[in-house]
Amino acid sequence: MQRGSRPAPRRLRPLSGNALARVHERAMGGDTAPDDLRPEIGDSWERLRRIGLDPELGRNVRRVGPAELEHMRRENGLDEVLPMLRSTLLAGDGTPLVLAIAGPRGHVLWLDGDRPLLRDADQIGFEEGARWVEDEVGTNGIGMAVRTARPARVHSAEHYLRSHHSWTCIAAPIRDPRTGRLAGVVNLSGPAHNGAPYLRQLTLAAGRLAEAELRARHLESLHRLRTVAGPLLARFDGPALVVDGAGWTAAAVGLPTVPRLALPTGPPAIGPGGTRWLPEIGECVIEPLADGWLIRPTGGPAAEVAEQTEGARIRLDLSRPDRSELHVTGAAGDWSYLPSPRHAELLLLLAVHRDGLSAARLAEALFADPARTVTVRAELSRLRRRLGGLLDHRPYRFAAAAEVTVAGPAEPFDLLPGSTAPAIRDLRTALAAGTHRLPGDR
């Protein structure tokens, strides 16, 4: 990463249909994608070329059976928001459209819309139960939104497979409000020659409406847990709190209100009556409830900085495109944290640059704008509240006494695929070229 100011990224004008077709033809013949192709499309094409996907054939689309499809439909509560999405997206001006709702692993859960278009969709395997991911059907809206957890628009010859060039698709992620993770994707597809400019805004709005509905249902579940937690907490003299399965606080006594705790993840991290160390409140006894956890601090203070960093081993697990996780092992205890996409970017940059980075250099790395230090400092302040003494500042860096490793994905272009930060994109390219290795990579 250079110390000088990097010019801001250009806003690219959309290529015309004929220009896109020519670019696709050259790229599939082995040429480098041109600069005027949108970066996310170029990255997707390069990734698919690396894994050997045939642009003429793709791969056999995997489908699930009726029983598994029905289970997936109810897994994340998307069945409860489906009527709202249908009424929002299919009550338009008569523009021929296909509405698809996909699950977090790319399976098409529901299809609805214009009947002739649905028949055309069936010809390319776009049907309920099909797994519509990039590795099998090339660059497409659902696949990109699943892999990057970001909105995606793929128009005409931006699709990797030639058989999809007559389509335009626009997808928006739906995040689970409890975890921040992907719950599913809402997608609108239609003829490439008939793409209405308002469809992107409509799809994004529908995704936000779905998230708002899921959030309301989460608040209702917290309220139900609170009615159980009140009488339970009244039995204890000392501080205690009740959280749901994702760590959101339903009720607390004798403790400052913490909206959400970073809980240890996965068995055997939490067991009946288990004593664990939590970053926010120190050592605790954690006991299971029907819909969450009862947490009682033992009275031990949160770990001092020296205790936190002494012999600490920090492992940033970025091996899965859809899930980042930070594992910490040390004298203060073992725990995990699921960082937000922005925090994952910051953690990766600090892991790569162990000597530390200033707020200006981090702003340049993330936004190509060294002046955006206020945003960077605010995010790092939130991150330091989570990690405590494991993060130093002036410059920002991991504690020198901590051992830091990064577990990356098998495919370099799957490293934080939703990130458009210039430094992350440069790092992906360097990993793909073999000119750089992640800390701890052997």
Phi, psi and omega per residue, in radians:
M1 nan 2.214 -3.103
Q2 -1.405 2.628 3.122
R3 -1.356 -0.443 -3.122
G4 -1.228 2.877 -3.128
S5 -1.251 2.277 3.105
R6 -1.570 2.332 3.123
P7 -1.091 2.540 3.133
A8 -1.107 2.540 3.134
P9 -1.053 2.489 3.088
R10 -1.282 2.537 2.956
R11 -1.446 2.025 -3.043
L12 -1.458 2.396 3.017
R13 -1.343 2.436 3.123
P14 -1.070 2.355 3.075
L15 -1.256 2.566 3.086
S16 -1.230 2.899 -3.119
G17 -0.988 -0.808 -3.127
N18 -1.159 -0.706 3.132
A19 -1.143 -0.696 3.118
L20 -1.088 -0.752 -3.129
A21 -1.079 -0.702 3.121
R22 -1.173 -0.720 3.102
V23 -1.075 -0.763 3.134
H24 -1.070 -0.760 -3.112
E25 -1.062 -0.778 -3.121
R26 -1.193 -0.745 -3.098
A27 -1.128 -0.715 3.132
M28 -1.231 -0.321 3.062
G29 -1.485 -0.050 3.061
G30 2.003 -0.100 3.118
D31 -1.250 2.725 3.039
T32 -1.258 2.458 3.115
A33 -1.078 2.366 -3.098
P34 -1.237 2.831 -3.102
D35 -1.140 -0.454 -3.092
D36 -1.478 0.015 2.973
L37 -1.437 2.417 -3.114
R38 -0.992 2.371 -3.038
P39 -0.972 -0.709 -3.094
E40 -1.152 -0.547 3.089
I41 -1.274 -0.783 3.106
G42 -1.041 -0.730 3.112
D43 -1.099 -0.736 -3.137
S44 -1.107 -0.794 3.128
W45 -1.052 -0.797 -3.111
E46 -1.086 -0.718 3.117
R47 -1.079 -0.783 -3.099
L48 -1.226 -0.591 3.039
R49 -1.120 -0.682 -3.127
R50 -1.125 -0.611 -3.125
I51 -1.566 0.013 2.994
G52 1.445 0.461 3.123
L53 -1.293 2.266 -3.135
D54 -1.378 2.092 -3.125
P55 -1.194 -0.236 3.115
E56 -1.555 -0.546 -2.985
L57 -2.084 -0.536 -3.005
G58 1.149 -2.579 3.072
R59 -2.282 2.854 3.079
N60 -1.073 2.127 -3.111
V61 -1.225 2.224 3.102
R62 -1.382 2.405 -3.140
R63 -2.193 2.628 3.068
V64 -1.813 2.739 3.139
G65 -1.350 2.990 -3.078
P66 -1.007 -0.711 -3.094
A67 -1.168 -0.783 -3.141
E68 -1.185 -0.637 3.094
L69 -1.074 -0.753 -3.139
E70 -1.116 -0.664 3.086
H71 -1.111 -0.769 -3.139
M72 -1.089 -0.620 -3.120
R73 -1.105 -0.471 -3.090
R74 -1.815 -0.066 -2.994
E75 -1.119 -0.750 -3.034
N76 -1.991 0.229 3.124
G77 1.355 0.171 -3.121
L78 -1.207 -0.429 3.106
D79 -1.080 -0.483 -3.110
E80 -1.384 -0.340 3.110
V81 -1.765 -0.084 -3.107
L82 -1.006 -0.822 -3.136
P83 -1.005 -0.681 3.118
M84 -1.139 -0.718 3.140
L85 -1.158 -0.705 3.108
R86 -1.078 -0.811 -3.094
S87 -1.186 -0.515 -3.137
T88 -1.338 -0.711 -2.940
L89 -1.747 -0.353 -3.079
L90 -1.916 0.169 3.101
A91 -1.881 0.836 -3.042
G92 -1.680 -2.509 -2.987
D93 -1.708 0.298 -3.121
G94 1.600 0.025 3.073
T95 -1.069 2.225 -3.130
P96 -1.143 2.120 -3.072
L97 -2.472 2.707 2.944
V98 -2.080 2.189 3.061
L99 -1.682 2.215 3.073
A100 -2.177 2.384 2.984
I101 -2.006 2.142 -3.105
A102 -2.003 2.713 3.093
G103 -1.469 3.117 -3.053
P104 -1.189 -0.267 3.086
R105 -1.843 0.213 3.003
G106 1.613 0.029 3.106
H107 -1.270 2.317 3.098
V108 -1.302 2.002 -3.076
L109 -1.572 -0.691 3.131
W110 -2.461 2.519 2.990
L111 -2.274 2.421 3.106
D112 -2.692 2.840 3.062
G113 2.346 -2.648 -3.063
D114 -1.090 2.157 -3.028
R115 -1.069 -0.834 3.105
P116 -1.035 -0.667 3.113
L117 -1.158 -0.657 3.102
L118 -1.077 -0.641 3.087
R119 -1.165 -0.691 3.077
D120 -1.117 -0.701 3.135
A121 -1.081 -0.659 -3.137
D122 -1.084 -0.540 -3.125
Q123 -1.162 -0.445 3.121
I124 -1.834 0.244 3.084
G125 1.412 0.231 3.134
F126 -1.518 1.602 -3.016
E127 -2.596 2.868 -3.116
E128 -1.065 2.340 -3.119
G129 1.655 -0.289 -3.128
A130 -1.319 2.529 3.102
R131 -1.655 1.840 -2.959
W132 -1.712 1.191 -3.101
V133 -1.923 2.799 -3.059
E134 -1.072 -0.677 -3.071
D135 -1.081 -0.353 -3.094
E136 -1.934 -0.652 -3.085
V137 -2.119 0.259 3.040
G138 1.343 -3.010 -3.119
T139 -1.068 2.134 3.111
N140 -2.749 2.881 -3.040
G141 -1.077 -0.877 -3.121
I142 -1.088 -0.825 -3.106
G143 -1.052 -0.736 3.137
M144 -1.193 -0.705 3.134
A145 -1.156 -0.629 3.092
V146 -1.168 -0.751 -3.062
R147 -1.311 -0.611 -3.044
T148 -1.835 -0.240 -3.050
A149 0.985 0.587 3.090
R150 -2.255 2.745 3.044
P151 -1.027 2.594 -3.096
A152 -2.487 2.435 3.010
R153 -2.223 2.225 3.120
V154 -2.235 2.049 -3.016
H155 -1.996 2.231 2.950
S156 0.880 -2.094 -3.044
A157 -1.316 0.074 2.924
E158 -1.223 -0.381 3.000
H159 -1.110 2.434 -3.118
Y160 -1.229 -0.708 -3.138
L161 -1.456 2.325 -3.132
R162 -1.089 -0.546 -3.109
S163 -1.144 -0.203 -3.120
H164 -1.796 0.054 -3.007
H165 -1.193 -0.267 3.121
S166 -1.515 0.091 -3.076
W167 -2.015 2.676 2.876
T168 -2.138 2.365 3.101
C169 -2.338 2.491 -3.124
I170 -2.268 2.193 -3.048
A171 -2.242 2.568 3.077
A172 -2.323 2.374 3.118
P173 -1.271 2.631 2.996
I174 -2.050 2.017 -3.083
R175 -1.653 2.503 3.038
D176 -1.291 2.057 -3.072
P177 -1.142 -0.354 -3.136
R178 -1.287 -0.677 -3.010
T179 -2.031 -0.292 -3.021
G180 1.383 -0.052 -3.125
R181 -1.474 2.902 -3.105
L182 -1.206 2.174 3.040
A183 -1.664 -0.505 -3.127
G184 3.044 -2.983 -3.089
V185 -2.430 2.383 2.981
V186 -1.842 2.347 -3.010
N187 -2.411 2.405 2.995
L188 -2.018 2.268 3.113
S189 -2.208 2.570 3.123
G190 -2.819 3.130 3.133
P191 -1.079 2.403 -3.106
A192 -1.066 -0.534 -3.092
H193 -1.403 -0.093 -2.990
N194 -2.215 0.456 -3.079
G195 -1.255 2.047 3.105
A196 -1.404 2.369 -3.058
P197 -1.138 -0.372 -3.093
Y198 -1.441 -0.126 -3.032
L199 -1.142 -0.559 3.122
R200 -1.115 -0.836 3.134
Q201 -1.094 -0.675 3.140
L202 -1.121 -0.753 -3.133
T203 -1.156 -0.752 3.111
L204 -1.084 -0.722 3.126
A205 -1.116 -0.686 3.128
A206 -1.127 -0.682 3.082
G207 -1.074 -0.727 3.129
R208 -1.193 -0.649 3.088
L209 -1.107 -0.715 3.114
A210 -1.106 -0.725 3.106
E211 -1.124 -0.673 3.105
A212 -1.115 -0.663 3.107
E213 -1.168 -0.740 3.092
L214 -1.128 -0.638 3.121
R215 -1.141 -0.715 3.114
A216 -1.084 -0.688 3.131
R217 -1.213 -0.587 3.072
H218 -1.152 -0.724 3.110
L219 -1.098 -0.644 3.080
E220 -1.109 -0.721 3.137
S221 -1.183 -0.627 3.065
L222 -1.120 -0.673 3.114
H223 -1.112 -0.715 3.108
R224 -1.111 -0.714 3.110
L225 -1.148 -0.610 3.139
R226 -1.109 -0.637 3.135
T227 -1.160 -0.504 3.071
V228 -1.410 -0.641 -3.030
A229 -1.228 -0.598 -3.081
G230 -0.960 -1.018 3.116
P231 -1.063 -0.597 -3.133
L232 -1.145 -0.813 -3.106
L233 -1.185 -0.469 3.142
A234 -1.130 -0.299 -3.121
R235 -1.407 -0.241 -3.056
F236 -1.787 2.444 3.086
D237 -1.419 -0.594 -3.075
G238 -1.604 -3.089 3.141
P239 -1.190 2.551 3.117
A240 -2.853 2.782 3.042
L241 -2.626 2.766 3.093
V242 -2.088 2.265 3.124
V243 -2.189 2.769 3.072
D244 -1.426 -3.078 -3.051
G245 -1.100 -0.365 3.123
A246 -1.710 0.052 3.086
G247 1.665 0.026 3.134
W248 -1.312 2.325 -3.060
T249 -1.317 2.209 3.046
A250 -1.649 -0.689 -3.130
A251 -2.802 2.675 -3.140
A252 -2.650 2.608 3.022
V253 -2.341 2.403 3.063
G254 1.253 0.260 -3.125
L255 -2.413 2.552 2.986
P256 -1.058 2.523 -3.102
T257 -1.203 2.135 3.034
V258 -1.961 1.993 -3.065
P259 -0.959 -0.693 -3.108
R260 -2.617 2.376 3.089
L261 -1.713 2.536 2.988
A262 -1.469 1.738 -3.083
L263 -1.429 2.623 2.918
P264 -0.985 2.596 -3.044
T265 -1.980 2.411 2.961
G266 1.249 2.589 3.071
P267 -1.171 2.519 0.035
P268 -1.666 0.519 -3.072
A269 -1.037 -0.645 3.089
I270 -2.135 2.241 3.086
G271 -2.403 2.879 -3.141
P272 -0.961 2.141 3.121
G273 1.235 0.192 -3.089
G274 -1.211 2.518 3.057
T275 -1.772 2.179 -3.109
R276 -2.357 2.811 3.076
W277 -1.789 2.178 3.111
L278 -1.931 2.388 -3.045
P279 -0.990 -0.654 -3.032
E280 -1.349 -0.559 -2.991
I281 -2.310 0.087 3.060
G282 1.545 -2.644 -3.078
E283 -1.321 2.378 -3.049
C284 -2.453 2.717 2.874
V285 -1.689 2.215 -3.074
I286 -2.045 2.159 -3.111
E287 -2.199 2.467 -3.086
P288 -1.336 2.509 2.945
L289 -2.057 3.045 -3.105
A290 -1.023 -0.736 -3.071
D291 -2.142 0.382 -3.115
G292 3.063 -2.524 -3.035
W293 -2.453 2.477 2.962
L294 -1.709 2.192 -3.064
I295 -2.135 2.173 -3.128
R296 -2.205 1.955 3.069
P297 -1.038 2.473 -3.125
T298 -1.482 -0.094 -3.108
G299 1.796 -0.243 3.093
G300 -1.287 2.386 -3.116
P301 -1.215 2.801 3.007
A302 -1.024 2.593 -3.028
A303 -1.058 2.446 3.021
E304 -1.182 2.828 -3.103
V305 -0.985 -0.789 -3.106
A306 -1.091 -0.664 -3.136
E307 -1.217 -0.653 3.137
Q308 -1.105 -0.707 -2.992
T309 -1.588 -0.347 -3.083
E310 -1.081 1.998 3.109
G311 1.129 0.294 -3.082
A312 -1.219 2.398 3.032
R313 -2.030 2.109 -3.085
I314 -1.968 2.175 3.135
R315 -2.163 2.009 3.088
L316 -1.614 1.919 -3.067
D317 -1.672 1.846 3.111
L318 -2.019 0.431 -3.049
S319 -1.249 -0.401 3.117
R320 -1.854 2.235 -3.132
P321 -1.044 -0.507 -3.032
D322 -1.662 0.054 -3.037
R323 -2.721 2.084 3.019
S324 -1.821 2.502 -3.132
E325 -2.585 2.407 3.088
L326 -1.903 2.134 3.120
H327 -1.885 2.293 3.123
V328 -2.160 2.242 3.079
T329 -2.225 2.252 -3.140
G330 -3.067 -2.965 -3.088
A331 -1.089 -0.523 -3.107
A332 -1.430 -0.083 3.138
G333 2.198 3.042 3.119
D334 -1.955 2.287 -3.139
W335 -2.738 2.910 -3.121
S336 -2.293 2.726 -3.141
Y337 -2.449 2.332 3.092
L338 -1.714 1.725 -3.045
P339 -1.296 2.689 2.996
S340 -1.177 2.884 3.105
P341 -0.967 -0.730 3.127
R342 -1.156 -0.731 3.123
H343 -1.152 -0.611 3.093
A344 -1.110 -0.701 3.078
E345 -1.053 -0.821 -3.122
L346 -1.103 -0.770 -3.134
L347 -1.092 -0.706 3.123
L348 -1.126 -0.792 -3.136
L349 -1.088 -0.702 3.131
L350 -1.245 -0.534 3.076
A351 -1.206 -0.645 3.139
V352 -1.301 -0.614 -3.111
H353 -1.901 1.376 -3.042
R354 -1.154 -0.394 3.097
D355 -1.284 -0.209 3.073
G356 1.787 2.777 3.136
L357 -2.368 2.475 3.056
S358 -1.317 2.905 3.091
A359 -1.049 -0.653 -3.125
A360 -1.162 -0.721 -3.139
R361 -1.226 -0.606 3.066
L362 -1.178 -0.671 3.102
A363 -1.105 -0.690 3.090
E364 -1.139 -0.708 -3.118
A365 -1.160 -0.627 -3.077
L366 -1.531 -0.690 -2.954
F367 -2.129 0.008 -3.011
A368 0.996 0.539 -3.104
D369 -2.587 1.711 -3.090
P370 -1.152 -0.154 -3.140
A371 -1.425 -0.202 -3.060
R372 -1.503 0.902 -3.087
T373 -1.338 -0.482 -3.123
V374 -1.080 -0.779 3.119
T375 -1.077 -0.781 -3.114
V376 -1.109 -0.804 -3.110
R377 -1.111 -0.661 3.128
A378 -1.117 -0.762 3.135
E379 -1.159 -0.703 3.136
L380 -1.212 -0.543 3.057
S381 -1.102 -0.752 3.091
R382 -1.128 -0.704 -3.123
L383 -1.163 -0.671 -3.131
R384 -1.215 -0.489 3.054
R385 -1.144 -0.528 3.088
R386 -1.350 -0.754 -2.957
L387 -1.742 -0.214 3.086
G388 1.014 -2.287 -3.051
G389 -1.224 -0.075 3.106
L390 -1.263 -0.277 3.085
L391 -2.050 2.225 3.029
D392 -1.732 2.981 3.061
H393 -2.405 2.945 -3.090
R394 1.046 1.133 -0.074
P395 -1.463 3.003 3.100
Y396 -1.266 2.275 -3.106
R397 -2.905 2.828 2.974
F398 -1.239 2.604 3.099
A399 -0.961 2.392 -3.054
A400 -1.082 -0.515 -3.091
A401 -1.359 -0.195 -3.078
A402 -1.544 2.504 3.009
E403 -1.593 2.194 -3.045
V404 -2.109 2.207 3.046
T405 -2.277 2.759 3.122
V406 -2.222 2.215 3.031
A407 -1.706 1.930 -3.105
G408 -1.674 2.957 3.120
P409 -1.319 2.855 3.109
A410 -1.134 -0.625 -3.138
E411 -1.777 2.062 -3.068
P412 -0.952 -0.583 -3.119
F413 -1.316 -0.025 3.005
D414 -1.641 0.106 3.088
L415 -1.340 1.938 -3.070
L416 0.723 1.077 -2.996
P417 -1.097 -0.353 3.111
G418 -1.418 -0.118 -3.089
S419 -1.433 2.308 3.019
T420 -1.890 0.188 3.136
A421 -1.072 2.335 -3.104
P422 -0.977 -0.726 -3.099
A423 -1.180 -0.600 3.119
I424 -1.232 -0.715 3.102
R425 -1.121 -0.701 3.088
D426 -1.103 -0.672 -3.133
L427 -1.155 -0.723 3.088
R428 -1.019 -0.797 -3.126
T429 -1.084 -0.734 -3.137
A430 -1.162 -0.677 3.096
L431 -1.137 -0.726 3.134
A432 -1.130 -0.604 -3.141
A433 -1.423 -0.165 -3.136
G434 1.381 0.276 -3.125
T435 -1.670 0.000 3.127
H436 -2.571 2.649 3.069
R437 -2.294 2.601 3.121
L438 -1.364 2.651 3.126
P439 -0.984 2.218 3.128
G440 1.512 -0.092 -3.138
D441 -1.287 2.292 -3.110
R442 -2.051 nan nan
